[in-house]
């Protein structure tokens, strides 16, 4: 799965589902490690999208105060 094709909401949903599965303690170790790796990628992707949104908001704030 490529994270960059997901919306923030889709990526966040996948991340929370992975966390729930891992917290259940029912996943085999190899699956848990793979889920952890995927979770790290999803987390980074979500954080990047949030940073981009914050930057856009700050840009809009600055633009609106200059008008």
mmCIF file of the N, C-alpha and C atoms, coordinates in Angstrom:
data_MODEL
# 
_entry.id   MODEL 
# 
loop_
_atom_site.group_PDB 
_atom_site.id 
_atom_site.type_symbol 
_atom_site.label_atom_id 
_atom_site.label_alt_id 
_atom_site.label_comp_id 
_atom_site.label_asym_id 
_atom_site.label_entity_id 
_atom_site.label_seq_id 
_atom_site.pdbx_PDB_ins_code 
_atom_site.Cartn_x 
_atom_site.Cartn_y 
_atom_site.Cartn_z 
_atom_site.occupancy 
_atom_site.B_iso_or_equiv 
_atom_site.pdbx_formal_charge 
_atom_site.auth_seq_id 
_atom_site.auth_comp_id 
_atom_site.auth_asym_id 
_atom_site.auth_atom_id 
_atom_site.pdbx_PDB_model_num 
ATOM 1   N N  . UNK A 1 1  ? 0.835  -1.183  0.000  1.00 0.00 ? 1  UNK A N  1 
ATOM 2   C CA . UNK A 1 1  ? 0.000  0.000   0.000  1.00 0.00 ? 1  UNK A CA 1 
ATOM 3   C C  . UNK A 1 1  ? 0.879  1.245   0.000  1.00 0.00 ? 1  UNK A C  1 
ATOM 4   N N  . UNK A 1 2  ? 0.508  2.206   -0.807 1.00 0.00 ? 2  UNK A N  1 
ATOM 5   C CA . UNK A 1 2  ? 1.255  3.449   -0.836 1.00 0.00 ? 2  UNK A CA 1 
ATOM 6   C C  . UNK A 1 2  ? 0.491  4.498   -0.046 1.00 0.00 ? 2  UNK A C  1 
ATOM 7   N N  . UNK A 1 3  ? 1.149  5.008   1.009  1.00 0.00 ? 3  UNK A N  1 
ATOM 8   C CA . UNK A 1 3  ? 0.499  5.963   1.883  1.00 0.00 ? 3  UNK A CA 1 
ATOM 9   C C  . UNK A 1 3  ? 0.123  7.241   1.149  1.00 0.00 ? 3  UNK A C  1 
ATOM 10  N N  . UNK A 1 4  ? 0.953  7.670   0.187  1.00 0.00 ? 4  UNK A N  1 
ATOM 11  C CA . UNK A 1 4  ? 0.720  8.957   -0.451 1.00 0.00 ? 4  UNK A CA 1 
ATOM 12  C C  . UNK A 1 4  ? -0.523 9.001   -1.334 1.00 0.00 ? 4  UNK A C  1 
ATOM 13  N N  . UNK A 1 5  ? -1.191 7.889   -1.499 1.00 0.00 ? 5  UNK A N  1 
ATOM 14  C CA . UNK A 1 5  ? -2.433 7.865   -2.260 1.00 0.00 ? 5  UNK A CA 1 
ATOM 15  C C  . UNK A 1 5  ? -3.655 7.917   -1.340 1.00 0.00 ? 5  UNK A C  1 
ATOM 16  N N  . UNK A 1 6  ? -3.417 7.945   -0.042 1.00 0.00 ? 6  UNK A N  1 
ATOM 17  C CA . UNK A 1 6  ? -4.506 7.954   0.927  1.00 0.00 ? 6  UNK A CA 1 
ATOM 18  C C  . UNK A 1 6  ? -4.826 9.366   1.378  1.00 0.00 ? 6  UNK A C  1 
ATOM 19  N N  . UNK A 1 7  ? -6.078 9.584   1.729  1.00 0.00 ? 7  UNK A N  1 
ATOM 20  C CA . UNK A 1 7  ? -6.416 10.828  2.393  1.00 0.00 ? 7  UNK A CA 1 
ATOM 21  C C  . UNK A 1 7  ? -5.933 10.721  3.836  1.00 0.00 ? 7  UNK A C  1 
ATOM 22  N N  . UNK A 1 8  ? -5.884 11.849  4.510  1.00 0.00 ? 8  UNK A N  1 
ATOM 23  C CA . UNK A 1 8  ? -5.488 11.830  5.918  1.00 0.00 ? 8  UNK A CA 1 
ATOM 24  C C  . UNK A 1 8  ? -6.407 10.910  6.707  1.00 0.00 ? 8  UNK A C  1 
ATOM 25  N N  . UNK A 1 9  ? -7.695 11.032  6.463  1.00 0.00 ? 9  UNK A N  1 
ATOM 26  C CA . UNK A 1 9  ? -8.680 10.243  7.200  1.00 0.00 ? 9  UNK A CA 1 
ATOM 27  C C  . UNK A 1 9  ? -8.496 8.735   6.983  1.00 0.00 ? 9  UNK A C  1 
ATOM 28  N N  . UNK A 1 10 ? -8.216 8.352   5.743  1.00 0.00 ? 10 UNK A N  1 
ATOM 29  C CA . UNK A 1 10 ? -7.996 6.933   5.443  1.00 0.00 ? 10 UNK A CA 1 
ATOM 30  C C  . UNK A 1 10 ? -6.732 6.415   6.129  1.00 0.00 ? 10 UNK A C  1 
ATOM 31  N N  . UNK A 1 11 ? -5.669 7.203   6.059  1.00 0.00 ? 11 UNK A N  1 
ATOM 32  C CA . UNK A 1 11 ? -4.410 6.792   6.686  1.00 0.00 ? 11 UNK A CA 1 
ATOM 33  C C  . UNK A 1 11 ? -4.562 6.693   8.193  1.00 0.00 ? 11 UNK A C  1 
ATOM 34  N N  . UNK A 1 12 ? -5.238 7.665   8.788  1.00 0.00 ? 12 UNK A N  1 
ATOM 35  C CA . UNK A 1 12 ? -5.443 7.658   10.241 1.00 0.00 ? 12 UNK A CA 1 
ATOM 36  C C  . UNK A 1 12 ? -6.298 6.463   10.662 1.00 0.00 ? 12 UNK A C  1 
ATOM 37  N N  . UNK A 1 13 ? -7.310 6.147   9.870  1.00 0.00 ? 13 UNK A N  1 
ATOM 38  C CA . UNK A 1 13 ? -8.164 4.993   10.174 1.00 0.00 ? 13 UNK A CA 1 
ATOM 39  C C  . UNK A 1 13 ? -7.345 3.702   10.132 1.00 0.00 ? 13 UNK A C  1 
ATOM 40  N N  . UNK A 1 14 ? -6.514 3.561   9.105  1.00 0.00 ? 14 UNK A N  1 
ATOM 41  C CA . UNK A 1 14 ? -5.670 2.364   9.005  1.00 0.00 ? 14 UNK A CA 1 
ATOM 42  C C  . UNK A 1 14 ? -4.713 2.278   10.191 1.00 0.00 ? 14 UNK A C  1 
ATOM 43  N N  . UNK A 1 15 ? -4.162 3.421   10.573 1.00 0.00 ? 15 UNK A N  1 
ATOM 44  C CA . UNK A 1 15 ? -3.248 3.443   11.711 1.00 0.00 ? 15 UNK A CA 1 
ATOM 45  C C  . UNK A 1 15 ? -3.944 3.012   12.999 1.00 0.00 ? 15 UNK A C  1 
ATOM 46  N N  . UNK A 1 16 ? -5.124 3.529   13.249 1.00 0.00 ? 16 UNK A N  1 
ATOM 47  C CA . UNK A 1 16 ? -5.830 3.155   14.478 1.00 0.00 ? 16 UNK A CA 1 
ATOM 48  C C  . UNK A 1 16 ? -6.244 1.682   14.457 1.00 0.00 ? 16 UNK A C  1 
ATOM 49  N N  . UNK A 1 17 ? -6.581 1.164   13.289 1.00 0.00 ? 17 UNK A N  1 
ATOM 50  C CA . UNK A 1 17 ? -6.922 -0.258  13.189 1.00 0.00 ? 17 UNK A CA 1 
ATOM 51  C C  . UNK A 1 17 ? -5.705 -1.139  13.474 1.00 0.00 ? 17 UNK A C  1 
ATOM 52  N N  . UNK A 1 18 ? -4.544 -0.726  12.967 1.00 0.00 ? 18 UNK A N  1 
ATOM 53  C CA . UNK A 1 18 ? -3.310 -1.474  13.250 1.00 0.00 ? 18 UNK A CA 1 
ATOM 54  C C  . UNK A 1 18 ? -3.015 -1.488  14.749 1.00 0.00 ? 18 UNK A C  1 
ATOM 55  N N  . UNK A 1 19 ? -3.173 -0.333  15.370 1.00 0.00 ? 19 UNK A N  1 
ATOM 56  C CA . UNK A 1 19 ? -2.908 -0.236  16.814 1.00 0.00 ? 19 UNK A CA 1 
ATOM 57  C C  . UNK A 1 19 ? -3.839 -1.167  17.587 1.00 0.00 ? 19 UNK A C  1 
ATOM 58  N N  . UNK A 1 20 ? -5.117 -1.175  17.235 1.00 0.00 ? 20 UNK A N  1 
ATOM 59  C CA . UNK A 1 20 ? -6.079 -2.051  17.918 1.00 0.00 ? 20 UNK A CA 1 
ATOM 60  C C  . UNK A 1 20 ? -5.683 -3.519  17.781 1.00 0.00 ? 20 UNK A C  1 
ATOM 61  N N  . UNK A 1 21 ? -5.304 -3.913  16.562 1.00 0.00 ? 21 UNK A N  1 
ATOM 62  C CA . UNK A 1 21 ? -4.904 -5.308  16.330 1.00 0.00 ? 21 UNK A CA 1 
ATOM 63  C C  . UNK A 1 21 ? -3.670 -5.664  17.157 1.00 0.00 ? 21 UNK A C  1 
ATOM 64  N N  . UNK A 1 22 ? -2.705 -4.746  17.185 1.00 0.00 ? 22 UNK A N  1 
ATOM 65  C CA . UNK A 1 22 ? -1.474 -5.020  17.925 1.00 0.00 ? 22 UNK A CA 1 
ATOM 66  C C  . UNK A 1 22 ? -1.739 -5.070  19.431 1.00 0.00 ? 22 UNK A C  1 
ATOM 67  N N  . UNK A 1 23 ? -2.612 -4.193  19.905 1.00 0.00 ? 23 UNK A N  1 
ATOM 68  C CA . UNK A 1 23 ? -2.915 -4.167  21.334 1.00 0.00 ? 23 UNK A CA 1 
ATOM 69  C C  . UNK A 1 23 ? -3.694 -5.399  21.791 1.00 0.00 ? 23 UNK A C  1 
ATOM 70  N N  . UNK A 1 24 ? -4.356 -6.057  20.857 1.00 0.00 ? 24 UNK A N  1 
ATOM 71  C CA . UNK A 1 24 ? -5.132 -7.240  21.221 1.00 0.00 ? 24 UNK A CA 1 
ATOM 72  C C  . UNK A 1 24 ? -4.228 -8.379  21.689 1.00 0.00 ? 24 UNK A C  1 
ATOM 73  N N  . UNK A 1 25 ? -2.969 -8.354  21.249 1.00 0.00 ? 25 UNK A N  1 
ATOM 74  C CA . UNK A 1 25 ? -2.021 -9.385  21.644 1.00 0.00 ? 25 UNK A CA 1 
ATOM 75  C C  . UNK A 1 25 ? -2.210 -10.706 20.941 1.00 0.00 ? 25 UNK A C  1 
ATOM 76  N N  . UNK A 1 26 ? -3.065 -10.731 19.932 1.00 0.00 ? 26 UNK A N  1 
ATOM 77  C CA . UNK A 1 26 ? -3.357 -11.983 19.245 1.00 0.00 ? 26 UNK A CA 1 
ATOM 78  C C  . UNK A 1 26 ? -2.590 -12.156 17.943 1.00 0.00 ? 26 UNK A C  1 
ATOM 79  N N  . UNK A 1 27 ? -1.800 -11.148 17.567 1.00 0.00 ? 27 UNK A N  1 
ATOM 80  C CA . UNK A 1 27 ? -1.043 -11.248 16.325 1.00 0.00 ? 27 UNK A CA 1 
ATOM 81  C C  . UNK A 1 27 ? 0.257  -12.002 16.570 1.00 0.00 ? 27 UNK A C  1 
ATOM 82  N N  . UNK A 1 28 ? 0.659  -12.848 15.638 1.00 0.00 ? 28 UNK A N  1 
ATOM 83  C CA . UNK A 1 28 ? 1.966  -13.487 15.740 1.00 0.00 ? 28 UNK A CA 1 
ATOM 84  C C  . UNK A 1 28 ? 3.060  -12.413 15.697 1.00 0.00 ? 28 UNK A C  1 
ATOM 85  N N  . UNK A 1 29 ? 4.219  -12.729 16.223 1.00 0.00 ? 29 UNK A N  1 
ATOM 86  C CA . UNK A 1 29 ? 5.306  -11.763 16.311 1.00 0.00 ? 29 UNK A CA 1 
ATOM 87  C C  . UNK A 1 29 ? 5.666  -11.156 14.954 1.00 0.00 ? 29 UNK A C  1 
ATOM 88  N N  . UNK A 1 30 ? 5.813  -11.988 13.938 1.00 0.00 ? 30 UNK A N  1 
ATOM 89  C CA . UNK A 1 30 ? 6.194  -11.483 12.617 1.00 0.00 ? 30 UNK A CA 1 
ATOM 90  C C  . UNK A 1 30 ? 5.145  -10.509 12.081 1.00 0.00 ? 30 UNK A C  1 
ATOM 91  N N  . UNK A 1 31 ? 3.883  -10.806 12.301 1.00 0.00 ? 31 UNK A N  1 
ATOM 92  C CA . UNK A 1 31 ? 2.810  -9.909  11.870 1.00 0.00 ? 31 UNK A CA 1 
ATOM 93  C C  . UNK A 1 31 ? 2.830  -8.612  12.667 1.00 0.00 ? 31 UNK A C  1 
ATOM 94  N N  . UNK A 1 32 ? 3.129  -8.710  13.944 1.00 0.00 ? 32 UNK A N  1 
ATOM 95  C CA . UNK A 1 32 ? 3.219  -7.518  14.788 1.00 0.00 ? 32 UNK A CA 1 
ATOM 96  C C  . UNK A 1 32 ? 4.340  -6.601  14.334 1.00 0.00 ? 32 UNK A C  1 
ATOM 97  N N  . UNK A 1 33 ? 5.470  -7.183  13.971 1.00 0.00 ? 33 UNK A N  1 
ATOM 98  C CA . UNK A 1 33 ? 6.605  -6.387  13.492 1.00 0.00 ? 33 UNK A CA 1 
ATOM 99  C C  . UNK A 1 33 ? 6.237  -5.702  12.179 1.00 0.00 ? 33 UNK A C  1 
ATOM 100 N N  . UNK A 1 34 ? 5.612  -6.425  11.275 1.00 0.00 ? 34 UNK A N  1 
ATOM 101 C CA . UNK A 1 34 ? 5.192  -5.843  9.994  1.00 0.00 ? 34 UNK A CA 1 
ATOM 102 C C  . UNK A 1 34 ? 4.153  -4.738  10.222 1.00 0.00 ? 34 UNK A C  1 
ATOM 103 N N  . UNK A 1 35 ? 3.232  -4.967  11.149 1.00 0.00 ? 35 UNK A N  1 
ATOM 104 C CA . UNK A 1 35 ? 2.221  -3.957  11.461 1.00 0.00 ? 35 UNK A CA 1 
ATOM 105 C C  . UNK A 1 35 ? 2.872  -2.724  12.068 1.00 0.00 ? 35 UNK A C  1 
ATOM 106 N N  . UNK A 1 36 ? 3.867  -2.931  12.910 1.00 0.00 ? 36 UNK A N  1 
ATOM 107 C CA . UNK A 1 36 ? 4.590  -1.817  13.525 1.00 0.00 ? 36 UNK A CA 1 
ATOM 108 C C  . UNK A 1 36 ? 5.290  -0.979  12.458 1.00 0.00 ? 36 UNK A C  1 
ATOM 109 N N  . UNK A 1 37 ? 5.943  -1.655  11.517 1.00 0.00 ? 37 UNK A N  1 
ATOM 110 C CA . UNK A 1 37 ? 6.626  -0.949  10.429 1.00 0.00 ? 37 UNK A CA 1 
ATOM 111 C C  . UNK A 1 37 ? 5.628  -0.140  9.595  1.00 0.00 ? 37 UNK A C  1 
ATOM 112 N N  . UNK A 1 38 ? 4.495  -0.746  9.288  1.00 0.00 ? 38 UNK A N  1 
ATOM 113 C CA . UNK A 1 38 ? 3.467  -0.049  8.525  1.00 0.00 ? 38 UNK A CA 1 
ATOM 114 C C  . UNK A 1 38 ? 2.908  1.121   9.339  1.00 0.00 ? 38 UNK A C  1 
ATOM 115 N N  . UNK A 1 39 ? 2.749  0.910   10.624 1.00 0.00 ? 39 UNK A N  1 
ATOM 116 C CA . UNK A 1 39 ? 2.249  1.974   11.495 1.00 0.00 ? 39 UNK A CA 1 
ATOM 117 C C  . UNK A 1 39 ? 3.175  3.175   11.528 1.00 0.00 ? 39 UNK A C  1 
ATOM 118 N N  . UNK A 1 40 ? 4.470  2.926   11.540 1.00 0.00 ? 40 UNK A N  1 
ATOM 119 C CA . UNK A 1 40 ? 5.445  4.021   11.532 1.00 0.00 ? 40 UNK A CA 1 
ATOM 120 C C  . UNK A 1 40 ? 5.307  4.836   10.239 1.00 0.00 ? 40 UNK A C  1 
ATOM 121 N N  . UNK A 1 41 ? 5.136  4.151   9.120  1.00 0.00 ? 41 UNK A N  1 
ATOM 122 C CA . UNK A 1 41 ? 4.972  4.847   7.838  1.00 0.00 ? 41 UNK A CA 1 
ATOM 123 C C  . UNK A 1 41 ? 3.686  5.677   7.833  1.00 0.00 ? 41 UNK A C  1 
ATOM 124 N N  . UNK A 1 42 ? 2.602  5.088   8.321  1.00 0.00 ? 42 UNK A N  1 
ATOM 125 C CA . UNK A 1 42 ? 1.328  5.802   8.359  1.00 0.00 ? 42 UNK A CA 1 
ATOM 126 C C  . UNK A 1 42 ? 1.397  7.010   9.289  1.00 0.00 ? 42 UNK A C  1 
ATOM 127 N N  . UNK A 1 43 ? 2.046  6.844   10.428 1.00 0.00 ? 43 UNK A N  1 
ATOM 128 C CA . UNK A 1 43 ? 2.191  7.951   11.383 1.00 0.00 ? 43 UNK A CA 1 
ATOM 129 C C  . UNK A 1 43 ? 2.961  9.102   10.747 1.00 0.00 ? 43 UNK A C  1 
ATOM 130 N N  . UNK A 1 44 ? 4.064  8.790   10.094 1.00 0.00 ? 44 UNK A N  1 
ATOM 131 C CA . UNK A 1 44 ? 4.871  9.821   9.443  1.00 0.00 ? 44 UNK A CA 1 
ATOM 132 C C  . UNK A 1 44 ? 4.069  10.526  8.344  1.00 0.00 ? 44 UNK A C  1 
ATOM 133 N N  . UNK A 1 45 ? 3.305  9.761   7.596  1.00 0.00 ? 45 UNK A N  1 
ATOM 134 C CA . UNK A 1 45 ? 2.480  10.326  6.537  1.00 0.00 ? 45 UNK A CA 1 
ATOM 135 C C  . UNK A 1 45 ? 1.429  11.265  7.116  1.00 0.00 ? 45 UNK A C  1 
ATOM 136 N N  . UNK A 1 46 ? 0.765  10.842  8.176  1.00 0.00 ? 46 UNK A N  1 
ATOM 137 C CA . UNK A 1 46 ? -0.245 11.688  8.819  1.00 0.00 ? 46 UNK A CA 1 
ATOM 138 C C  . UNK A 1 46 ? 0.389  12.962  9.379  1.00 0.00 ? 46 UNK A C  1 
ATOM 139 N N  . UNK A 1 47 ? 1.543  12.824  9.999  1.00 0.00 ? 47 UNK A N  1 
ATOM 140 C CA . UNK A 1 47 ? 2.226  13.999  10.545 1.00 0.00 ? 47 UNK A CA 1 
ATOM 141 C C  . UNK A 1 47 ? 2.594  14.978  9.435  1.00 0.00 ? 47 UNK A C  1 
ATOM 142 N N  . UNK A 1 48 ? 3.058  14.472  8.309  1.00 0.00 ? 48 UNK A N  1 
ATOM 143 C CA . UNK A 1 48 ? 3.419  15.332  7.183  1.00 0.00 ? 48 UNK A CA 1 
ATOM 144 C C  . UNK A 1 48 ? 2.197  16.068  6.651  1.00 0.00 ? 48 UNK A C  1 
ATOM 145 N N  . UNK A 1 49 ? 1.091  15.365  6.533  1.00 0.00 ? 49 UNK A N  1 
ATOM 146 C CA . UNK A 1 49 ? -0.133 16.005  6.049  1.00 0.00 ? 49 UNK A CA 1 
ATOM 147 C C  . UNK A 1 49 ? -0.600 17.087  7.017  1.00 0.00 ? 49 UNK A C  1 
ATOM 148 N N  . UNK A 1 50 ? -0.479 16.845  8.305  1.00 0.00 ? 50 UNK A N  1 
ATOM 149 C CA . UNK A 1 50 ? -0.865 17.847  9.296  1.00 0.00 ? 50 UNK A CA 1 
ATOM 150 C C  . UNK A 1 50 ? 0.047  19.075  9.215  1.00 0.00 ? 50 UNK A C  1 
ATOM 151 N N  . UNK A 1 51 ? 1.341  18.850  9.044  1.00 0.00 ? 51 UNK A N  1 
ATOM 152 C CA . UNK A 1 51 ? 2.278  19.971  8.911  1.00 0.00 ? 51 UNK A CA 1 
ATOM 153 C C  . UNK A 1 51 ? 1.940  20.816  7.683  1.00 0.00 ? 51 UNK A C  1 
ATOM 154 N N  . UNK A 1 52 ? 1.618  20.154  6.583  1.00 0.00 ? 52 UNK A N  1 
ATOM 155 C CA . UNK A 1 52 ? 1.257  20.878  5.370  1.00 0.00 ? 52 UNK A CA 1 
ATOM 156 C C  . UNK A 1 52 ? -0.018 21.696  5.573  1.00 0.00 ? 52 UNK A C  1 
ATOM 157 N N  . UNK A 1 53 ? -0.987 21.127  6.268  1.00 0.00 ? 53 UNK A N  1 
ATOM 158 C CA . UNK A 1 53 ? -2.230 21.846  6.550  1.00 0.00 ? 53 UNK A CA 1 
ATOM 159 C C  . UNK A 1 53 ? -1.960 23.043  7.451  1.00 0.00 ? 53 UNK A C  1 
ATOM 160 N N  . UNK A 1 54 ? -1.125 22.872  8.463  1.00 0.00 ? 54 UNK A N  1 
ATOM 161 C CA . UNK A 1 54 ? -0.774 23.978  9.356  1.00 0.00 ? 54 UNK A CA 1 
ATOM 162 C C  . UNK A 1 54 ? -0.087 25.102  8.578  1.00 0.00 ? 54 UNK A C  1 
ATOM 163 N N  . UNK A 1 55 ? 0.807  24.745  7.681  1.00 0.00 ? 55 UNK A N  1 
ATOM 164 C CA . UNK A 1 55 ? 1.505  25.741  6.880  1.00 0.00 ? 55 UNK A CA 1 
ATOM 165 C C  . UNK A 1 55 ? 0.526  26.527  6.008  1.00 0.00 ? 55 UNK A C  1 
ATOM 166 N N  . UNK A 1 56 ? -0.423 25.826  5.404  1.00 0.00 ? 56 UNK A N  1 
ATOM 167 C CA . UNK A 1 56 ? -1.432 26.500  4.580  1.00 0.00 ? 56 UNK A CA 1 
ATOM 168 C C  . UNK A 1 56 ? -2.256 27.476  5.425  1.00 0.00 ? 56 UNK A C  1 
ATOM 169 N N  . UNK A 1 57 ? -2.627 27.042  6.623  1.00 0.00 ? 57 UNK A N  1 
ATOM 170 C CA . UNK A 1 57 ? -3.421 27.898  7.507  1.00 0.00 ? 57 UNK A CA 1 
ATOM 171 C C  . UNK A 1 57 ? -2.623 29.133  7.902  1.00 0.00 ? 57 UNK A C  1 
ATOM 172 N N  . UNK A 1 58 ? -1.364 28.940  8.260  1.00 0.00 ? 58 UNK A N  1 
ATOM 173 C CA . UNK A 1 58 ? -0.524 30.078  8.630  1.00 0.00 ? 58 UNK A CA 1 
ATOM 174 C C  . UNK A 1 58 ? -0.353 31.037  7.452  1.00 0.00 ? 58 UNK A C  1 
ATOM 175 N N  . UNK A 1 59 ? -0.189 30.500  6.256  1.00 0.00 ? 59 UNK A N  1 
ATOM 176 C CA . UNK A 1 59 ? -0.064 31.330  5.063  1.00 0.00 ? 59 UNK A CA 1 
ATOM 177 C C  . UNK A 1 59 ? -1.342 32.139  4.842  1.00 0.00 ? 59 UNK A C  1 
ATOM 178 N N  . UNK A 1 60 ? -2.478 31.497  5.026  1.00 0.00 ? 60 UNK A N  1 
ATOM 179 C CA . UNK A 1 60 ? -3.754 32.202  4.869  1.00 0.00 ? 60 UNK A CA 1 
ATOM 180 C C  . UNK A 1 60 ? -3.925 33.283  5.928  1.00 0.00 ? 60 UNK A C  1 
ATOM 181 N N  . UNK A 1 61 ? -3.502 33.001  7.152  1.00 0.00 ? 61 UNK A N  1 
ATOM 182 C CA . UNK A 1 61 ? -3.591 33.997  8.223  1.00 0.00 ? 61 UNK A CA 1 
ATOM 183 C C  . UNK A 1 61 ? -2.767 35.225  7.882  1.00 0.00 ? 61 UNK A C  1 
ATOM 184 N N  . UNK A 1 62 ? -1.541 34.988  7.437  1.00 0.00 ? 62 UNK A N  1 
ATOM 185 C CA . UNK A 1 62 ? -0.640 36.090  7.102  1.00 0.00 ? 62 UNK A CA 1 
ATOM 186 C C  . UNK A 1 62 ? -1.217 36.884  5.933  1.00 0.00 ? 62 UNK A C  1 
ATOM 187 N N  . UNK A 1 63 ? -1.720 36.189  4.932  1.00 0.00 ? 63 UNK A N  1 
ATOM 188 C CA . UNK A 1 63 ? -2.289 36.855  3.754  1.00 0.00 ? 63 UNK A CA 1 
ATOM 189 C C  . UNK A 1 63 ? -3.497 37.701  4.128  1.00 0.00 ? 63 UNK A C  1 
ATOM 190 N N  . UNK A 1 64 ? -4.336 37.183  5.016  1.00 0.00 ? 64 UNK A N  1 
ATOM 191 C CA . UNK A 1 64 ? -5.544 37.912  5.381  1.00 0.00 ? 64 UNK A CA 1 
ATOM 192 C C  . UNK A 1 64 ? -5.256 39.126  6.241  1.00 0.00 ? 64 UNK A C  1 
ATOM 193 N N  . UNK A 1 65 ? -4.188 39.112  7.001  1.00 0.00 ? 65 UNK A N  1 
ATOM 194 C CA . UNK A 1 65 ? -3.837 40.267  7.842  1.00 0.00 ? 65 UNK A CA 1 
ATOM 195 C C  . UNK A 1 65 ? -3.139 41.348  7.023  1.00 0.00 ? 65 UNK A C  1 
ATOM 196 N N  . UNK A 1 66 ? -2.617 40.992  5.860  1.00 0.00 ? 66 UNK A N  1 
ATOM 197 C CA . UNK A 1 66 ? -1.913 41.965  5.022  1.00 0.00 ? 66 UNK A CA 1 
ATOM 198 C C  . UNK A 1 66 ? -2.861 42.697  4.082  1.00 0.00 ? 66 UNK A C  1 
ATOM 199 N N  . UNK A 1 67 ? -4.067 42.244  3.962  1.00 0.00 ? 67 UNK A N  1 
ATOM 200 C CA . UNK A 1 67 ? -5.023 42.867  3.039  1.00 0.00 ? 67 UNK A CA 1 
ATOM 201 C C  . UNK A 1 67 ? -5.699 44.048  3.650  1.00 0.00 ? 67 UNK A C  1 
# 
